[in-house]
């Protein structure tokens, strides 16, 4: 469904991403973990076509983002960190606008909007302006916009960052629902609890390089103390010294 092939990116003399490769299958939720500055967001932006790679590519549902970016992007739902929106619009107005932008994939805009409002549990907020919503509901609105065109691949950058526990629970439930519907999902995060909460696969990146790819259980096994703690395993993979 999604294959990332040896992506590299430099900004001048600084090499931000140094040959990142991994894959995500239908129904998988991949946790893309790493410390701040590891290259997570840069990698996500290359996968989605927002940044051109120095070399390498990403293939989305058979479409190479470097060769056929329009077809590739049609199969991507992207939820960036602090997703922008037109806050003077109501939730329904905003989603209707997004459906018009995605017209080729939304032949019945009214049904598409109604469906994502239901999926994102926004029924009680549909006629409320986005600027008056809590952060959790704004995140749900951005989530609804990302899945409006029924993409095969869903890419989310820090989807629960800054949300309270109840809001996190709701967003994680929506992610699980999308995986059950056969989407291939990437969640870029620095919140380790996301691994146990929603992920079926994990990639750890540090200093622009993949340090681990495998299951959550495999990641826990990297804990040098033998206690299967995610934080210790993460520290062992992303720092030169472990205390």
N, C-alpha and C positions, 0 to 999 in steps of 0.2 A: 504493500500500500504506500509506504514512504521509505525511500532509501537515500541516505545521506552518504555521499562518496567523496572522501578526502578533501573536505572543504578547508580552504586556507584564506586568510585575510590579513593584510598588513595596512597600517596607517603610517605612511612614511617609513621610517626605520623600525617602527614598533610592530612586531608580529603578534596579532591578537588571537588568531586561530591557526593552529599548526597541523592541519590534516585530520580533521574530525570526521569519523565515519560511524554510522550505526543505522539500524533499521527498526521500523515499527509496523507490525502487522494489524490486520483488521481485528478490532475488538480489544487491542492492547492499549494500556495507559502507561506511557513511558515517563518516568520522573527524570528530568534533566537537571541534575544537581551540580552545584559548584559554589565556591566562595565568591564574594564580590570581586569583580574584575577578572573572572576566570575565562570569559569569552562566551557565556551563555547567550546573552541578548544579541551579540554580534552574529553568532551562529544562527539563531532564530530568524534574524533579519535577512540572512542570506538564503535560508530555506524558503522564506516567503517571498523572496524577490525584491525586498526593499533595499538590499545592499548587493552589489555585484561581488562575487568571490574573486580573489586573485587566481585561484584555480580550484578544481573540483566542482561538484554540482549536487543538486538534490532532485530526485525523481519522485513525483507525486502522482500516484495512480497511473503510472506509465508515461507521464509527461515530464520531460526534462525542463526544469525551471530556467535553464540558460538558453535552451533552444526554442522552446514553445511556452513562454511565460504566461500567455493569456490562458491557454488550456490548463496549465498547472494551477494558476491562481483560482480558476473556477472551481477546483476541487479542494481549496483551502478555506477553512474558517479561521480567522486570526483574531485573537483577543490579546492586544498588547497591554503592557503594564500601564496603569492609569489611562485606560482607553478613552479617547476623546469622543465627544458627542455634541449635538446641538441642544444645549440645555434649556433653551426657551421653548423647545417643542415638547409636547406630551410624549409619553412612551409610545403610544399608538402612532402618532404623527411621525416620530423618528423612525420607527420600524417600517412604516409605509414608505417613507423616503428611501430607506435602504433597499426595500423591495423593488423600487423603481430603478435604482442603480444596478441591481442584480436581475434586471428584467428577463434576461435570457434563461435564467435558472428559476424564475418565479412566475410561471405562466398564469397562476391564480394568486395575485398578491394578497387579496383579502383573506384567503384560506391560509397562506403562508404566515401572515402576521398573526392570525388567530391561533395557529398551531404553536408558534414559538412563544407567544404570550402565555399559553397554557404550560408549555414545557418549562419555561423559566419561572413559573408561578407568579406571574405579574398581573393576574386578573384584577386585583383590587387597586392597581396603580396605573392601569392603561391610560386613563384620562388625566393623569397628574403630570405636571411639567417635570422634566428630568432634574432641573436645578433645585427642586424642593424635595427630592428623594434622599434617603440615607445612602451612605456609601455602598452598603450591601445591595440595595435595590438598583443603584446605578450600575453596579457590577453585573447584576442579573440582566439589566437592559443591554449592556454591551455583549454579554453572553448570547442573548437572544439575537442580536444583530449579526453575530459571528456565525450562527447556525441557520440563519434565515433561508439560505439557498441550498440547504441540505448537503453540505460538503462532505467528501469522503474522509478528509484529514482535518483535525482540529488542533490548532497550535495556540497554547495559552502561556502568557508570560506573567508569572506571579499572580495567579487568579484569586488567591485568598489572602494576599498580603494586606494587612490593615483591617481585616474584617474581625468581628467579634466571634466567639465560639459558635453561636447559633447561626450566624451568617455563613461561617466556614462549613458547617454541617450541611446547609442547604446547597451551597455551590458544589461541594463534593458529591452530594447526591445527584446533582445534574450531570456532573462529569461521568459518574458511574452509569447513569441512564444512557448517555451518548455512547459509551463503550458497549453497552448491551445492545445498542442499535447497529453495531458493526463499524463504528468510526475508529480510525487510528488516531490516537491522541498523544500529544506531547505537552507536558506541563513543565515549564522552566521554573525552578523554585530554589530558595535557600532554606525553606522550612522542612526540616527532616521528617516531621510527623506526617507530611503528605504521602510519604512512601508507604507507611502502614495503612493510611486512610484510603488511598485510591489506586496506587500503582501496582501493575503486574510486572513491570520491567524497570530497570534503573540504568542510567548512564551518569557517571561522575566525571566532570571535567575540571581541570585545574591547570593554570598557566597555558591555556589554549589547547590542551591535549586531553584525550580520553584516558582516564586512569582506571576506569572500571565499566564493564557492561555485563549485565546479568540480571538475576532475579533479586527481589528484596532480601530473600534468605541468603543468597550468595553475598550480598553486600554486608549483611550482619556478620557473616563468617570472616570478613576482613578485620574485625575487631581483634587487635593483637592480645588483648587481655583474655579472650575466650568467652567473654560475657555476652556476646551477640548484641552489643549496643550500637545503634546507628551512629550516634555522635562520635564514638571512639573510632568506628570504622571509617567514617568520613574524615576525621582528623588524620588518621593514618594514611589515607590516600591523598590528602591535599596539603599536607605539611611535611617538611623534611625531618622534623623531630616530633616524637610523641612522648608526652610525659605520663 
